[in-house]
Amino acid sequence: MSRNSKLISDNLREEIAKELGVYEQVKKDGGSWGNVSAKDCGNIVTKAIEIANRSVEK
């Protein structure tokens, strides 16, 4: 899989970032995710995995 492949949609990533309070930083930076910390990115991925696991269980 190439490095640029999307693992989660932009909409889902933004929704999770808003829920975690990270999206304000992205908006402040003009839509760039470059200044979002690795910890926050990890939290977004963790939340996306939780959502995926719940949908598989249903």
Backbone as CSV, one residue per row, in Angstrom:
resi,resn,N_x,N_y,N_z,CA_x,CA_y,CA_z,C_x,C_y,C_z
1,MET,0.854,-1.180,0.000,0.000,0.000,0.000,0.896,1.238,0.000
2,SER,0.580,2.173,-0.850,1.408,3.378,-0.933,1.211,4.269,0.289
3,ARG,2.179,5.070,0.545,2.142,5.954,1.713,1.005,6.956,1.636
4,ASN,0.562,7.306,0.442,-0.486,8.301,0.281,-1.893,7.708,0.276
5,SER,-2.018,6.411,0.453,-3.340,5.789,0.469,-4.126,6.279,1.676
6,LYS,-5.412,6.489,1.453,-6.277,6.935,2.547,-6.780,5.719,3.314
7,LEU,-6.509,5.677,4.589,-7.006,4.588,5.411,-8.360,4.934,6.006
8,ILE,-8.567,6.215,6.311,-9.883,6.670,6.750,-10.259,7.892,5.921
9,SER,-11.544,8.099,5.761,-11.994,9.223,4.938,-11.695,10.545,5.646
10,ASP,-11.609,11.591,4.845,-11.389,12.925,5.408,-12.520,13.303,6.352
11,ASN,-13.751,12.948,5.977,-14.902,13.291,6.818,-14.814,12.620,8.184
12,LEU,-14.471,11.331,8.200,-14.359,10.615,9.471,-13.225,11.193,10.309
13,ARG,-12.093,11.474,9.666,-10.950,12.039,10.396,-11.313,13.386,11.015
14,GLU,-12.007,14.230,10.254,-12.413,15.539,10.773,-13.430,15.402,11.897
15,GLU,-14.370,14.466,11.743,-15.376,14.248,12.784,-14.725,13.813,14.098
16,ILE,-13.794,12.890,14.002,-13.094,12.415,15.199,-12.240,13.537,15.789
17,ALA,-11.567,14.292,14.943,-10.733,15.399,15.424,-11.576,16.433,16.158
18,LYS,-12.769,16.705,15.649,-13.671,17.639,16.332,-14.072,17.091,17.689
19,GLU,-14.393,15.800,17.733,-14.787,15.151,18.985,-13.670,15.207,20.020
20,LEU,-12.430,15.082,19.559,-11.285,15.076,20.469,-10.726,16.476,20.728
21,GLY,-11.293,17.485,20.067,-10.842,18.854,20.287,-9.576,19.224,19.539
22,VAL,-9.234,18.474,18.517,-8.005,18.699,17.757,-8.271,19.543,16.515
23,TYR,-9.476,19.529,16.021,-9.775,20.155,14.735,-9.584,21.665,14.750
24,GLU,-9.704,22.289,15.882,-9.479,23.744,15.966,-8.067,24.102,15.515
25,GLN,-7.091,23.265,15.870,-5.706,23.492,15.437,-5.607,23.378,13.918
26,VAL,-6.279,22.397,13.354,-6.252,22.197,11.900,-6.873,23.401,11.196
27,LYS,-8.020,23.862,11.700,-8.672,25.035,11.116,-7.774,26.262,11.216
28,LYS,-7.142,26.422,12.365,-6.262,27.569,12.593,-5.094,27.566,11.607
29,ASP,-4.647,26.375,11.226,-3.519,26.229,10.304,-3.970,26.143,8.849
30,GLY,-5.184,26.554,8.571,-5.669,26.574,7.195,-5.934,25.208,6.596
31,GLY,-6.296,24.243,7.421,-6.610,22.904,6.930,-5.428,21.956,6.915
32,SER,-4.280,22.417,7.366,-3.084,21.572,7.393,-3.049,20.739,8.674
33,TRP,-2.728,19.468,8.507,-2.620,18.566,9.659,-1.174,18.501,10.156
34,GLY,-0.287,19.271,9.586,1.135,19.206,9.899,1.502,19.546,11.326
35,ASN,0.739,20.397,11.984,1.063,20.794,13.359,0.298,20.011,14.415
36,VAL,-0.464,19.008,13.992,-1.167,18.157,14.956,-0.143,17.180,15.513
37,SER,-0.090,17.070,16.826,0.933,16.232,17.463,0.732,14.756,17.127
38,ALA,1.822,14.008,17.234,1.768,12.567,16.988,0.807,11.900,17.969
39,LYS,0.788,12.396,19.200,-0.116,11.837,20.211,-1.568,12.029,19.775
40,ASP,-1.904,13.229,19.317,-3.275,13.488,18.877,-3.624,12.660,17.647
41,CYS,-2.684,12.521,16.717,-2.924,11.678,15.544,-3.152,10.233,15.973
42,GLY,-2.383,9.784,16.939,-2.572,8.433,17.468,-3.936,8.262,18.103
43,ASN,-4.400,9.293,18.806,-5.734,9.230,19.408,-6.821,9.168,18.339
44,ILE,-6.610,9.867,17.232,-7.572,9.825,16.122,-7.620,8.414,15.543
45,VAL,-6.458,7.816,15.338,-6.404,6.461,14.792,-7.056,5.466,15.753
46,THR,-6.769,5.602,17.042,-7.363,4.716,18.039,-8.875,4.796,18.003
47,LYS,-9.399,6.013,17.939,-10.850,6.209,17.881,-11.433,5.613,16.603
48,ALA,-10.744,5.781,15.471,-11.213,5.209,14.206,-11.258,3.688,14.282
49,ILE,-10.278,3.086,14.924,-10.263,1.631,15.100,-11.427,1.196,15.975
50,GLU,-11.699,1.931,17.046,-12.840,1.613,17.908,-14.144,1.654,17.115
51,ILE,-14.299,2.674,16.283,-15.507,2.808,15.462,-15.610,1.634,14.490
52,ALA,-14.502,1.274,13.863,-14.503,0.160,12.914,-14.853,-1.149,13.612
53,ASN,-14.299,-1.359,14.796,-14.588,-2.594,15.550,-16.057,-2.673,15.930
54,ARG,-16.643,-1.554,16.317,-18.072,-1.541,16.677,-18.927,-1.879,15.453
55,SER,-18.555,-1.351,14.304,-19.363,-1.612,13.106,-19.240,-3.070,12.663
56,VAL,-18.081,-3.696,12.892,-17.896,-5.107,12.546,-18.702,-5.996,13.486
57,GLU,-18.793,-5.604,14.744,-19.528,-6.392,15.731,-21.025,-6.406,15.455
58,LYS,-21.529,-5.391,14.793,-22.981,-5.291,14.542,-23.423,-6.201,13.457
